[in-house]
Amino acid sequence: MNRLTTSWGEYALTRYPENPRDPLRAWDAADEYLLRHLAEPDAPGLTGTVAVVGDRWGALVTALAGRPGPARLVQITDSFLTHRATEANLARAGADTAGADTADARPGAGTAGAPPLPAAHDAPRLLTTQDAPPERIDVLLVRVPKSLALLEDQLHRLAPAVHAGTVVIGTGMVKEIHTSTLKLFERIIGPTRTSLAVKKARLVFSTPDPALPRTPSPWPHRYTLPGDAATVGGLTVVNHAGIFCADRLDIGTRFFLQHLPGGLGGSRVVDLGCGNGVVGLAVAVADPEAELIFTDESYQAVASAEETFRASAPAGAKARFTVGDGLADVPDGSVDVVLNNPPFHTHQALTDATARRMFGGARRALRRGGELRIVGNRHLGYHVTLRRMFGNCEVVASDPKFVVLRAVKR
C-alpha cells in the first residue's frame, strides 16, 4: 500500500482488487500535479458541486474529500473497479461510505496523517458514465482518459451543466495530452491553454464560453459488420464512446469469430470482457438456445453489448448483462463455456494481471468439462498461464499475429 501526500494530509491508497504484491500505485504524477495546484494560495476554491471525471482509482476523490471546504464531490467513471477502489480508499481514510458494497473497505480505519473528513462534506457521490450527470457543476476536474472518444462524449454530456463561472481543469501525463485533446476542450467548453510540464505531467485550463452551441454527443456509433465476419456478417454493432475499435471490427476479434465453439445448444456461455458484445452475439446467432452472460468492468462496454444484442440477436435469444469484477458474481461451477479476448494493459501500464485474474475466475465458474476459449497475441504466452492454471491447453487456431487457445476444467 502506497501513501499519497498532499499539503493537507496523507492517504493510503490501493488499486482494486487489493494485491500487496502489485507494484503499480493508485495515482501518478498527473494526479499529484492537480492536487498541488489546487493547494496553491491563488488556486480557485472548491465550492459548490465538484465533478471529478476519470479518476482512475479514487485518488483524487479520496484526497479532495479530506480537503477543508464545503465542496459536494461527485465522481464520474466508466470503471466498476474504480468505484470499488474509491469506496475502499474513502473508507480507509475515514470517509462516510454508507451503502458501499466492498469487502476491502474498512470503515473508520482512518489513514495516518490524514485529517478526518470535514463535517461540512457530504459523502462523495459515485456516478457512472451511463448515469445522468449533475445539473450544475461549479468545478470540473478531468483526468484525461486514454480514449479521445470517451473524453469527447463526457465533455458533451457535461457541458450543459457548466456555467460561465465554472472552473475547468484537466490533468494527464504529457503522452496523454495532444493537440486533439486541447481542441476538444476548446470546441466543447471554451478557450483552452496548458501548463508547463512537471514530472512529465501537464494541466489543462479551459474557460467556459456560454456562447458556444451545446450540441449532443455524437456517441454511440453504429456500424455494420463485414460480410466475412463469420455468423454475424451484415449485422449491426453499437459502440459507446471508449470501446476498443469503435468504428470497425478489430482483427483479433475477427479471427476469434472464425474459431468459436459450436453446438452449444442450451449451454450457459459467458462473454467475459464483452466489449461491444460481438462475440456473444455470434454465439446467439449460431445457437439461439444458448444462455448468454455478457460481463465487463466498463459501464460503456456493457451498454454497448446490450444495445448490440437488442439490435441484432435472433428473436428468443436469452442474455443477461452485468457490470462487475470479471466473474466474481457468477456461482462456482455454473457455466459451460467462457469466451475471452483479454486486455494486456491497465490504462497506460502493460500487464497480464487482468488476464490472469480473468482466467482464474473462469476456472472457478466453469463446471467440470467446461472450457475457456481465448484469443490473444501470440507473443503474450498465454498458453503457459493456462497450462499452469488448468493443467492443459490446446491450440485451436493460429496465424502470424494471433492464437486461439482452449483450456478445459478437469
C-alpha positions in Angstrom: 0.0 0.0 0.0 1.4 3.4 -1.0 0.8 6.8 0.5 -0.2 9.9 -1.4 1.0 13.1 0.4 -0.9 16.4 0.0 -0.4 19.7 1.8 -3.5 18.8 4.0 -2.9 15.2 4.7 -1.6 11.8 3.7 -3.7 9.0 2.2 -3.0 5.3 2.0 -4.3 4.2 -1.5 -4.5 1.0 -3.4 -5.9 -0.2 -6.7 -8.7 -2.7 -6.7 -8.7 -5.6 -6.1 -6.0 -5.1 -3.5 -2.8 -7.0 -4.0 0.1 -6.3 -1.7 2.5 -7.6 -4.5 1.1 -5.2 -7.1 3.9 -2.6 -7.8 1.5 -0.2 -9.5 0.4 2.8 -7.5 -3.2 4.1 -7.4 -2.1 7.5 -8.6 0.6 9.1 -10.8 2.3 12.4 -11.4 -0.7 13.9 -13.1 -2.9 13.4 -10.0 -0.2 14.9 -7.8 0.2 17.9 -10.1 -3.5 18.7 -10.0 -3.7 18.3 -6.2 -0.6 20.6 -5.7 -2.2 23.2 -8.0 -5.4 23.1 -6.0 -3.5 23.7 -2.8 -1.7 26.9 -4.1 -2.8 30.2 -2.4 -4.2 31.7 -5.6 -5.9 28.5 -6.7 -9.7 28.5 -7.2 -11.8 27.4 -4.2 -13.6 24.1 -4.3 -17.1 25.2 -3.5 -20.4 24.1 -4.8 -20.5 20.9 -6.9 -17.1 19.5 -7.8 -17.3 16.8 -10.5 -14.2 14.6 -10.8 -14.2 12.8 -14.2 -12.0 9.8 -15.0 -10.4 9.5 -11.5 -8.7 6.1 -12.1 -8.5 4.6 -8.7 -10.2 7.2 -6.5 -7.0 9.0 -5.6 -8.4 12.4 -6.5 -11.8 12.0 -4.8 -10.2 10.5 -1.7 -7.7 13.3 -1.3 -10.3 16.0 -2.1 -12.8 14.5 0.4 -10.2 15.2 3.1 -9.5 18.8 2.0 -11.1 21.5 4.1 -14.1 23.2 2.4 -17.8 22.7 1.7 -17.5 21.0 -1.7 -20.0 18.5 -2.8 -17.9 15.8 -4.6 -19.2 13.8 -7.5 -17.0 11.1 -9.2 -17.9 10.1 -12.7 -16.2 7.0 -14.1 -16.6 4.3 -16.7 -14.9 1.7 -14.5 -16.6 -0.6 -11.9 -13.1 -1.3 -10.5 -12.5 2.4 -10.0 -15.8 2.6 -8.0 -14.7 -0.3 -5.8 -11.2 1.2 -5.3 -12.7 4.6 -4.5 -15.1 3.1 -1.9 -12.2 1.2 -0.2 -9.9 4.2 -0.3 -12.5 6.6 1.1 -13.4 4.2 3.9 -9.8 3.7 4.8 -9.4 7.5 5.0 -12.4 7.6 7.4 -15.0 9.0 4.9 -18.6 8.1 5.2 -19.2 5.4 2.6 -22.5 4.1 3.9 -24.1 1.8 1.4 -20.7 0.9 -0.2 -20.6 -2.7 -1.1 -16.9 -3.7 -0.9 -15.1 -6.3 1.1 -12.0 -4.2 1.1 -13.5 -1.2 2.8 -12.6 -0.8 6.5 -15.0 2.0 7.7 -13.4 4.1 10.4 -9.9 2.7 10.0 -8.6 6.1 9.1 -5.3 7.0 7.5 -2.2 8.1 9.4 -1.6 11.8 8.9 -4.9 12.4 7.2 -7.5 14.7 8.8 -10.9 13.3 9.4 -13.4 14.2 6.7 -14.7 17.7 7.4 -18.2 17.8 8.8 -19.3 20.1 6.0 -18.7 17.4 3.4 -21.4 15.2 2.2 -20.3 11.7 1.2 -19.0 11.8 -2.3 -21.5 10.6 -4.9 -20.2 7.9 -7.2 -21.7 8.0 -10.7 -21.1 6.1 -13.9 -20.7 7.4 -17.4 -24.1 6.0 -18.1 -25.8 8.0 -15.3 -27.3 11.4 -15.7 -24.6 14.0 -14.7 -25.2 16.7 -12.1 -27.5 19.6 -13.3 -24.9 22.2 -12.3 -21.2 21.8 -12.0 -19.1 24.6 -10.3 -15.7 22.9 -10.6 -14.9 20.3 -13.3 -11.8 18.3 -12.8 -11.0 15.9 -15.7 -8.4 13.2 -15.6 -7.7 12.9 -19.4 -8.6 9.4 -20.5 -6.7 7.2 -22.9 -9.7 7.3 -25.2 -10.2 10.6 -27.0 -13.7 9.4 -27.9 -14.6 9.0 -24.2 -13.3 12.5 -23.4 -15.4 13.9 -26.3 -18.6 12.1 -25.1 -18.1 13.2 -21.5 -17.4 16.8 -22.3 -20.6 16.9 -24.5 -22.6 15.3 -21.7 -21.2 17.7 -19.0 -21.2 20.9 -21.0 -24.9 21.8 -20.2 -24.1 21.7 -16.5 -21.1 24.1 -16.9 -21.7 27.8 -16.4 -19.6 30.9 -17.0 -18.1 30.7 -13.5 -17.2 27.0 -13.6 -13.6 26.2 -13.0 -12.4 23.6 -15.6 -9.1 21.9 -15.1 -7.8 18.8 -16.8 -4.8 16.7 -15.9 -2.8 14.0 -17.6 0.6 12.8 -18.5 2.3 14.6 -21.4 1.9 11.5 -23.6 -1.9 11.6 -23.0 -2.5 15.2 -23.9 -2.3 16.0 -27.6 -3.3 18.9 -29.8 -6.6 16.9 -30.5 -7.2 16.8 -26.7 -6.9 20.6 -26.4 -9.1 21.1 -29.5 -11.9 19.1 -27.8 -11.8 21.3 -24.7 -11.7 24.4 -26.9 -14.6 23.2 -29.1 -16.9 22.0 -26.4 -16.0 24.1 -23.3 -14.2 27.2 -24.4 -10.7 28.8 -24.7 -8.1 26.4 -23.5 -4.4 26.6 -22.5 -1.9 24.2 -20.9 0.6 24.5 -18.1 4.3 23.7 -18.2 5.1 20.1 -17.9 6.2 18.8 -14.4 7.4 15.3 -13.9 6.0 14.5 -17.4 2.6 15.7 -16.4 0.6 18.7 -17.6 -2.5 20.6 -16.6 -5.2 21.9 -19.0 -7.2 25.1 -18.2 -10.4 25.7 -20.0 -12.6 28.8 -19.6 -16.3 28.1 -20.3 -17.8 30.1 -23.1 -21.6 30.3 -22.7 -21.9 31.4 -26.3 -20.7 28.1 -27.7 -23.5 25.9 -29.1 -24.4 23.0 -26.9 -24.6 20.1 -29.4 -25.4 16.5 -28.4 -22.7 13.8 -28.2 -22.1 12.0 -31.4 -22.0 8.8 -29.5 -22.9 5.9 -29.6 -21.7 4.9 -33.1 -23.3 2.1 -35.1 -21.7 0.2 -37.9 -22.4 -2.9 -40.0 -20.2 -5.9 -39.6 -18.3 -7.0 -42.8 -19.9 -9.9 -44.7 -17.0 -12.2 -43.9 -17.4 -11.8 -40.1 -18.4 -15.5 -39.6 -22.1 -15.8 -38.4 -22.5 -12.1 -37.7 -21.6 -10.7 -41.1 -24.0 -7.9 -42.1 -25.4 -7.4 -38.6 -25.3 -4.1 -36.6 -22.9 -3.3 -33.8 -23.4 -0.4 -31.3 -20.4 1.2 -29.7 -20.5 3.7 -26.9 -17.5 6.0 -26.5 -14.3 4.5 -25.2 -14.9 1.0 -26.6 -12.0 -0.6 -28.5 -12.3 -0.3 -32.3 -15.4 1.8 -32.2 -15.8 2.1 -36.0 -14.7 -1.3 -37.3 -14.2 -4.9 -36.3 -10.7 -5.4 -34.9 -8.6 -8.1 -36.4 -8.2 -10.2 -33.2 -12.0 -10.5 -32.8 -12.4 -11.2 -36.5 -10.0 -14.1 -36.1 -11.7 -15.3 -32.9 -15.2 -15.3 -34.6 -13.9 -17.9 -37.1 -13.0 -20.3 -34.3 -15.7 -20.2 -31.7 -17.1 -23.5 -30.3 -20.3 -24.8 -32.0 -23.2 -26.9 -31.0 -23.7 -25.1 -27.7 -27.5 -25.6 -27.7 -28.8 -24.8 -24.2 -25.3 -24.2 -22.7 -24.6 -21.3 -20.4 -21.9 -19.2 -22.2 -20.1 -16.2 -20.8 -18.7 -13.4 -23.0 -16.1 -12.3 -20.5 -14.7 -8.7 -21.0 -17.5 -8.4 -23.6 -16.7 -5.0 -25.1 -19.4 -4.3 -27.7 -20.7 -7.9 -27.3 -20.0 -9.1 -30.9 -18.5 -12.4 -29.7 -21.6 -13.3 -27.6 -23.8 -12.1 -30.4 -22.1 -14.6 -32.7 -22.9 -17.4 -30.2 -26.6 -16.3 -30.1 -26.8 -16.3 -33.9 -25.3 -19.7 -34.2 -27.0 -21.3 -31.2 -30.2 -19.3 -30.3 -30.9 -21.7 -27.4 -27.7 -20.8 -25.6 -28.0 -18.8 -22.4 -25.6 -15.9 -22.6 -24.0 -13.7 -19.9 -22.2 -10.6 -21.1 -19.9 -9.1 -18.5 -17.3 -6.3 -18.4 -15.9 -3.8 -15.8 -16.8 -1.0 -18.2 -20.2 0.6 -18.0 -19.8 1.8 -21.6 -19.0 -1.7 -22.8 -22.0 -3.4 -21.2 -24.3 -0.7 -22.5 -22.8 -1.3 -26.0 -23.2 -5.1 -25.7 -26.8 -4.8 -24.6 -27.7 -2.4 -27.5 -25.8 -4.6 -30.0 -27.7 -7.7 -28.7 -31.1 -5.9 -28.9 -30.3 -4.7 -32.4 -29.1 -7.9 -33.9 -29.8 -11.0 -31.9 -32.3 -13.5 -33.2 -35.8 -13.5 -31.6 -36.0 -15.5 -28.5 -32.3 -15.4 -27.7 -31.6 -15.2 -24.0 -29.0 -12.9 -22.4 -28.0 -11.2 -19.1 -25.8 -8.1 -18.9 -23.7 -7.4 -15.9 -21.1 -4.8 -14.9 -18.7 -6.2 -12.4 -15.3 -7.6 -11.5 -14.9 -10.4 -14.0 -16.9 -13.5 -12.9 -16.9 -12.6 -9.2 -20.7 -12.7 -9.1 -21.1 -16.0 -11.1 -21.5 -19.1 -8.9 -18.8 -21.7 -8.9 -19.2 -24.5 -11.5 -22.3 -22.8 -13.1 -21.2 -22.1 -16.7 -20.3 -24.3 -19.6 -18.1 -22.1 -21.8 -16.2 -18.8 -21.2 -15.1 -16.8 -24.2 -12.5 -14.1 -23.6 -10.3 -11.6 -25.5 -8.3 -10.4 -22.5 -6.7 -7.0 -22.3 -2.9 -6.8 -21.8 -2.8 -3.2 -20.3 -4.4 -1.3 -17.4 -4.7 2.3 -18.5 -1.1 3.0 -19.8 0.6 0.1 -17.9 1.3 -3.1 -19.8 0.5 -6.0 -17.6 -1.0 -9.5 -17.8 -2.5 -9.2 -14.3 -6.0 -8.7 -15.6 -5.8 -11.6 -18.0 -4.6 -13.9 -15.2 -7.5 -12.9 -13.0 -9.9 -13.5 -15.8 -8.5 -17.0 -16.4 -8.6 -17.8 -12.7 -12.2 -16.5 -12.4 -13.2 -18.6 -15.5 -11.7 -21.8 -14.0 -13.7 -21.3 -10.8 -17.0 -20.5 -12.6 -16.7 -23.4 -15.1 -18.3 -26.8 -14.5 -16.1 -29.8 -14.8 -15.6 -30.5 -18.5 -16.4 -26.8 -19.3 -13.9 -24.8 -21.4 -12.3 -21.5 -21.6 -11.5 -20.3 -25.1 -9.5 -17.2 -25.6 -7.8 -15.2 -28.4 -4.6 -13.3 -27.8 -1.4 -12.0 -29.5 1.0 -14.9 -30.0 3.8 -13.2 -28.1 1.9 -12.9 -24.8 2.5 -16.6 -24.0 -1.0 -17.2 -22.5 -0.6 -21.0 -23.2 1.9 -21.1 -20.3 -0.5 -19.4 -17.9 -3.4 -21.7 -18.9 -1.4 -24.9 -18.6 -0.4 -23.8 -15.1 -4.0 -23.0 -14.1 -5.9 -25.7 -15.9 -3.3 -28.4 -16.4 -4.0 -28.4 -20.1 -4.1 -26.1 -23.1 -4.8 -26.7 -26.8 -4.1 -24.5 -29.8 -7.4 -24.3 -31.7 -6.0 -22.0 -34.5 -3.2 -19.5 -35.1 -1.9 -17.1 -37.7 1.2 -14.9 -37.7 -0.3 -12.5 -35.2 -3.0 -14.2 -33.1 -3.6 -17.6 -31.4 -6.9 -19.1 -30.2 -6.4 -21.3 -27.2 -8.7 -23.8 -25.4 -8.4 -25.0 -21.8 -10.8 -27.5 -20.1 -11.6 -27.7 -16.4 -10.9 -31.3 -15.3 
